[in-house]
Amino acid sequence: MTTSVETTIVTTTVQTVRGPVAADRLGTVLMHEHIFVLDEEMRRNYPEMWDEEAVVAEAVTKLNALAARGVSTVVDPTVVGLGRDVARVARVNERVDLNIVVATGLYTLADIPLLFRYRGPGTLLGGEEPMVALFVRDLTEGIADTGVRAAVLKCAIEESLTPGVERVMRAVAKAHLRTGAPIVVHTSAAHRTGLVAQDVFRSEGVDPAALVLDHSGDTDDLDYVRALIGGGSLVGMDRLGLDLYLPGEQRIANIVKLVAEGLAERLTLSHDASCHIDWFPPGVREQIAPNWNFTYIPDQVLPALRDAGVTEEQITTMLVDNPRRFLTGGRG
């Protein structure tokens, strides 16, 4: 068995689509944004549903608008299951002066892909977990033939810990222990599954400080958020603008309360928005969630936080210092 000393990535740089970036050059970071979210199988089989040049151009426009507002880095936790195509993201990044951090892992809220159904621990054929080697390769060598290395791991849990979700989570834990890469976890605040995720990762020997438990801002239950923080993890207040789950005014008020309690060092801010997502018909997303876009935080949230008494130092903590420490394992 390879020891962590031999494989752990120790660096004060962070891998991005354009290569390694010094931790102190990451600047303002949005910790959970997607460039493209789509069903690649549908795209390939029904090409009339897709216009490559148009969606790339749209992404360039949206990300340039974000960069113009002073954001330097975005973490894109789009992994297998969400249509990850790092080569397409690299095409966009050629035309945008922004650091884009990409992820490895697997997104499922229930079952694992059929590719893994009969191989791996507890399956018909048994053997070692094949996902671990794939994740480690993405982190240490690069994704596909792009040469782009992932910098974070990603997994998801929604309503409950299904066998498929647990298997992915434990594979992510093992990849973390071999590489030191931090872990982004999609969670459901309504079902309090951030606590479940912490329990699973602890059982695998993962320090909860290596986790950011995203979508934790979807609730008014601040005792739940405090429990996640008390468990040692960062919490992602990262659906700002997605008012369908919780109105923006309440999300902002909750952040103000937590900051007033001295918890700014445990919070990250983002939108969980995307340049393109095929989950909605064209135009519908803009109608039902008009604030759910990349500029809502700089244009609306930060002024509201300042008006409520949040200091520039506290804003810097949430947008600069916390992401830097997380992405470098506390070394940046």
Salt bridges, closest charged atoms under 4 A:
GLU33 OE2 - HIS271 ND1 2.73
GLU40 OE1 - ARG43 NH2 3.05
GLU40 OE1 - ARG44 NE 3.72
GLU40 OE2 - ARG88 NH1 3.27
GLU52 OE2 - ARG88 NE 3.10
GLU52 OE2 - ARG91 NH1 3.27
GLU53 OE1 - ARG91 NH2 3.07
GLU58 OE2 - LYS62 NZ 3.14
ASP76 OD1 - HIS34 ND1 3.65
ASP85 OD2 - ARG88 NH2 3.60
ASP97 OD1 - ARG18 NH1 3.27
GLU129 OE1 - ARG167 NE 2.56
ASP138 OD2 - ARG84 NH2 3.16
GLU158 OE1 - HIS186 NE2 2.59
GLU166 OE2 - ARG170 NE 2.94
ASP199 OD1 - ARG202 NH1 3.10
GLU204 OE2 - ARG170 NH1 2.85
GLU204 OE1 - LYS174 NZ 3.16
ASP214 OD2 - HIS32 ND1 2.59
ASP218 OD2 - ARG239 NH1 2.66
ASP218 OD1 - ARG251 NH2 2.92
ASP221 OD2 - ARG192 NH1 2.70
ASP223 OD1 - ARG226 NH1 2.80
ASP238 OD1 - HIS215 ND1 2.68
GLU261 OE2 - ARG226 NH2 2.65
ASP272 OD1 - HIS32 NE2 3.12
ASP272 OD1 - HIS34 NE2 3.22
ASP272 OD2 - HIS215 NE2 3.88
ASP272 OD2 - ARG239 NE 3.08
GLU286 OE2 - ARG285 NH2 3.76
ASP299 OD1 - ARG69 NE 2.85
GLU312 OE2 - ARG306 NE 2.43
ASP321 OD1 - ARG324 NH1 3.23
